[in-house]
Amino acid sequence: MYQLEEPKYFIALIVIPILIVTFLGMYWWKKRTQKKFADSFLIKKLSPEKSTFKSILKIVVLSLGLAFLVIALVNPKMGTKLETIKRQGVDIVFALDISKSMLAEDIAPSRLQKAKQIIDKVIDKLGSDRIGIIAYAGNAYPLLPITTDHGAAKIFLQNADPNLVSSQGTSINDALQLAETYYNNDEQTNKFLILISDGEDHQGVDNSIVAKAAKDGIKIYTISVGTEKGGPIPLKHNGRVVEYKRDREGNVVNTKMDPKMLMQIAEEGNGEYLNGNSTKNTVDAIQDILVKADKNEFESKQFSDYKSQFQWFLGIGLILLIIDLLLFEKKTKWIQKLNLFNEK
């Protein structure tokens, strides 16, 4: 097994074909010029020690030397040993409300952006914990399966908005049921579901679904975003507010944060309710909860410990360049005896 640390330096190999083409061009030019001066028999008499073989050997050695130096720049790394890595952590699933009421700006920059900030900051605090993301409105959708790739989680998180779902509303029941399918490790003793919403659910919550999740070992933590005073839902075009959402009678809709249902879910789900209007306090509280949780081993990986091998290629390259400098374009006795290329 091997890795190439700086493959971009392979572009320097273009020097070698340029060198060879230049050599062939010079060789052709010399032959043509010599023919104008004298015939080949006379040329051999005038320069008996001139070796075509040595000229070719020099360009080959020089090309190989440069090739090895380029490979040294690329720094190939070879696998030398295997190590077993034990990863320990907890499974955390974020259920993010992306209904249109989350666009309300009664808390800056908006309820949805505040929720994303909280999740993003929590991810930054995680170690080797696995995370998954669910987006829900009228229905729940798996935005990101459970994974240790925290970078991917952030990318998917930023793309979460009401346009992802065709059915509007707020169905916490669907989010809770979908979350149960995320935990694929039966031996995991700490399974966390962090549900972030403004609490505005027109369908109500099925207590049996919450009870089943709690029975399966899932601790449900709820975070509210928004204010109880509430605010209108802006409708934007190109980032600018052009209108506010209105009801059937033409009145501007005022959406209010409702913590009661979120408190009830957290209580029945063996978790805790948090007010998410202060990002720092919320993230610190979640971090404290996760730090105190028991960590289970959920993944073991074997990987090669790669070591740089550039020094070998650097050494060989320098030796070849030195040999090229010591080579002269005149015949040696043993070459003359072999009579390669019929030079006699």
Beta strands, then each sheet from edge to edge (+ up, - down):
strand 1: 2-4
strand 2: 76-89
strand 3: 91-97
strand 4: 130-136
strand 5: 140-147
strand 6: 191-197
strand 7: 218-224
strand 8: 231-232
strand 9: 234-237
strand 10: 240-244
strand 11: 254-255
strand 12: 273-275
strand 13: 296-308
sheet 1: 1+ 2- 13+
sheet 2: 5+ 4- 3- 6- 7- 12-
sheet 3: 8+ 11-
sheet 4: 9+ 10-
end
